[in-house]
Amino acid sequence: MRTAKISAQKPTKKNRITIDESTLPTFEKVRVLKAHLVFVLSDAREIKIPLEWTQHIKDLSPDLRRKAQIIGTGLHAYWEAADEYIGVKNVLFGQKLFI
């Protein structure tokens, strides 16, 4: 299992916490529940987020919600019908979702 390395600097307007992406787990699968998305990570964790966090995906039909693609190196999931990306950092660290 890899551990994400996070800098020890206190975040301010001038500096933010930086994350070495090479140490992050990747998405293996995205499951869709009635009101949540479940992200299955390469380190065996499953993280559930409410659909309320992403209006674009929430507005899709259930069939289109299930059409998430894991892209690139596995650090992002993409829904073509909504043109919406969600990254591993968003899910792990609660960072604002891409819109």
Secondary structure by P-SEA (a helix, b strand, c coil): cbbbbbbccccccccccccccccbbbbccccccccbbbbbccccbbbbbbccccccccccccccccccccccccccccccccccccccccccccccccc
